[in-house]
């Protein structure tokens, strides 16, 4: 608090204006420097962890399997195997119906 009283008393003195401006600039620079160079708390290095995804699929329906993250549809049409992953069950069932229609038309 004493630096504030010193500053106010200095500004109240009848002197040349230039030293007052320089003094204020020095004070502003000091506090700007002090604010930006404050000691920062150490942060932990953030590393991305890869989840050990075991490829164990549980059968949900015929030709549709779930591994805990995505749905896999495996269909064979005319000896050609089609295998796709989907994020939701609705899309997986729709693809299975479409692939079954391919099989019927072939």
C-alpha positions as CSV (number, residue, x, y, z in Angstrom):
1,X,0.0,0.0,0.0
2,X,3.0,2.3,0.6
3,X,3.8,2.3,-3.1
4,X,0.3,3.6,-3.9
5,X,0.8,6.5,-1.4
6,X,4.2,7.2,-2.9
7,X,2.7,7.3,-6.4
8,X,-0.1,9.6,-5.4
9,X,2.2,12.0,-3.6
10,X,4.6,12.0,-6.6
11,X,1.7,12.8,-9.0
12,X,0.5,15.6,-6.7
13,X,3.8,17.4,-6.8
14,X,4.0,20.4,-9.1
15,X,6.8,19.4,-11.4
16,X,7.3,19.0,-15.2
17,X,4.8,16.8,-16.9
18,X,7.3,14.6,-18.8
19,X,8.8,12.9,-15.7
20,X,5.3,12.1,-14.4
21,X,4.4,10.4,-17.7
22,X,7.6,8.5,-17.8
23,X,7.1,7.4,-14.2
24,X,3.6,6.2,-15.0
25,X,4.8,4.3,-18.0
26,X,7.5,2.6,-15.9
27,X,4.9,1.6,-13.3
28,X,2.5,0.3,-16.0
29,X,5.3,-1.7,-17.6
30,X,6.3,-3.1,-14.3
31,X,2.9,-4.4,-13.5
32,X,2.4,-5.7,-17.0
33,X,5.6,-7.6,-16.7
34,X,4.8,-8.9,-13.2
35,X,1.3,-10.1,-14.4
36,X,2.6,-12.0,-17.4
37,X,5.6,-13.5,-15.6
38,X,3.8,-14.8,-12.6
39,X,4.8,-18.2,-11.5
40,X,2.5,-20.7,-13.1
41,X,1.5,-23.9,-11.6
42,X,2.9,-27.0,-13.3
43,X,0.5,-28.9,-15.4
44,X,0.7,-32.5,-16.1
45,X,1.6,-33.6,-19.6
46,X,-1.6,-34.8,-21.2
47,X,-1.1,-37.9,-23.2
48,X,-3.7,-39.7,-25.2
49,X,-4.4,-43.2,-24.1
50,X,-5.3,-45.8,-26.6
51,X,-8.1,-48.0,-25.3
52,X,-7.3,-51.7,-25.6
53,X,-10.1,-52.6,-27.9
54,X,-10.4,-56.3,-28.0
55,X,-12.1,-57.5,-31.2
56,X,-14.5,-59.8,-29.4
57,X,-17.9,-59.5,-31.2
58,X,-21.1,-60.6,-29.5
59,X,-23.8,-61.8,-31.9
60,X,-26.9,-59.5,-31.7
61,X,-28.9,-60.9,-34.7
62,X,-28.0,-63.1,-37.7
63,X,-25.0,-61.5,-39.4
64,X,-24.9,-58.5,-36.9
65,X,-22.3,-58.4,-34.1
66,X,-21.5,-55.9,-31.4
67,X,-18.0,-55.3,-29.9
68,X,-19.0,-52.7,-27.2
69,X,-18.3,-49.7,-29.5
70,X,-19.8,-50.5,-33.0
71,X,-22.0,-52.9,-34.8
72,X,-20.5,-55.1,-37.6
73,X,-22.6,-56.5,-40.4
74,X,-21.1,-59.5,-42.3
75,X,-23.0,-60.7,-45.3
76,X,-21.9,-62.9,-48.2
77,X,-23.6,-62.2,-51.6
78,X,-22.6,-64.5,-54.5
79,X,-19.4,-65.6,-52.8
80,X,-18.3,-62.0,-52.1
81,X,-18.1,-61.1,-48.5
82,X,-19.4,-57.7,-47.4
83,X,-18.4,-56.4,-43.9
84,X,-19.1,-53.0,-42.6
85,X,-19.1,-51.3,-39.2
86,X,-21.8,-48.9,-38.0
87,X,-22.1,-46.7,-35.0
88,X,-25.7,-47.5,-34.3
89,X,-27.9,-50.6,-34.5
90,X,-30.5,-49.0,-36.7
91,X,-28.0,-48.3,-39.6
92,X,-26.6,-51.9,-39.2
93,X,-30.1,-53.4,-39.5
94,X,-30.8,-51.3,-42.5
95,X,-27.6,-52.4,-44.3
96,X,-28.4,-56.0,-43.4
97,X,-31.8,-55.7,-45.0
98,X,-30.3,-54.1,-48.1
99,X,-27.7,-56.8,-48.4
100,X,-30.3,-59.5,-48.0
101,X,-32.2,-57.9,-50.8
102,X,-29.1,-58.1,-53.0
103,X,-28.9,-61.8,-52.2
104,X,-32.5,-62.3,-53.2
105,X,-32.1,-60.4,-56.5
106,X,-28.8,-62.2,-57.4
